[in-house]
Each structure stands twice: as structure tokens, then as C-alpha cells.
């Protein structure tokens, strides 16, 4: 076996496990999943907000162009 073996990490030998340790590990694992789910939800909310901001920016640009055309028409420029 070389330094970077294709087999990956070898499994740890089975040891006597402390019963509350199993519950603690499961609780930590479930908390980690909840945090990851919350971060995923926050990411989706931020993406949606960014998309909404882009839509609003385009609408504001269109309104500015329409206002410019209206002003130009009122001053008989066009």
C-alpha cells in the first residue's frame, strides 16, 4: 500500500462503546443535519431575493427609459 492508496481509509476496529456516547453522537448528528437544512433554506431565500432584485432593477430601467421618452416627447425633441 502506498501513501495514497485506492482502498481509502481502513475501518476502525470495533471497540466497547459507551451507551450514552451513541445517543450523544446521534444527537450531534441530528443537530448537524438541522443546521445544514437551515443553511440550505437560507441559501434558497437569498437566491430568490437576488432574482427579485434583478427583476426590480430591470423594471426600474424600463420605467426610466419610458420617462425619458415621455419627457423628450413633451419637449418636442422627438
C-alpha positions in Angstrom: 0.0 0.0 0.0 1.3 3.4 -1.0 0.8 6.7 0.7 -2.4 7.4 -1.4 -4.0 4.0 -1.6 -7.0 3.3 -3.7 -8.7 1.5 -0.9 -9.3 4.6 1.2 -9.4 4.7 4.9 -9.5 1.4 6.7 -12.3 0.9 9.2 -11.6 1.3 12.8 -11.5 -1.8 15.0 -14.7 -2.4 16.9 -14.3 -1.2 20.5 -16.6 -1.3 23.5 -18.9 1.7 23.1 -20.3 3.7 25.9 -24.1 3.5 25.6 -24.7 7.3 26.3 -22.0 8.0 23.7 -24.1 6.5 21.0 -27.0 8.8 21.9 -24.7 11.9 22.1 -23.3 11.1 18.7 -26.8 10.7 17.3 -27.9 14.0 18.8 -24.9 15.8 17.4 -25.5 14.2 14.0 -29.2 15.3 14.0 -28.3 18.8 15.1 -25.8 19.0 12.2 -28.5 17.9 9.8 -30.9 20.6 11.1 -28.2 23.3 10.8 -27.4 22.1 7.3 -31.0 22.2 6.3 -31.4 25.7 7.7 -28.4 26.9 5.8 -29.8 25.3 2.6 -33.1 27.1 3.2 -31.3 30.4 3.8 -29.3 30.0 0.6 -32.5 29.4 -1.4 -34.1 32.5 0.2 -31.0 34.6 -0.7 -31.1 33.3 -4.3 -34.8 34.2 -4.6 -34.1 37.7 -3.2 -31.3 38.2 -5.7 -33.6 37.2 -8.5 -36.3 39.5 -7.3 -33.8 42.4 -7.1 -32.7 41.8 -10.7 -36.3 41.8 -11.8 -37.0 45.1 -10.0 -33.8 46.6 -11.5 -34.9 45.8 -15.0 -38.4 47.2 -14.3 -36.8 50.4 -13.0 -34.6 50.7 -16.1 -37.6 50.3 -18.3 -39.5 52.9 -16.3 -36.6 55.3 -16.7 -36.5 54.8 -20.4 -40.2 55.3 -20.7 -40.0 58.5 -18.6 -37.1 59.8 -20.8 -39.1 59.2 -23.9 -42.2 60.9 -22.4 -40.1 63.9 -21.4 -38.5 64.1 -24.9 -41.9 64.0 -26.5 -43.2 66.7 -24.2 -40.2 69.0 -25.1 -40.8 68.2 -28.8 -37.4 66.6 -29.1 -38.7 63.5 -30.8 
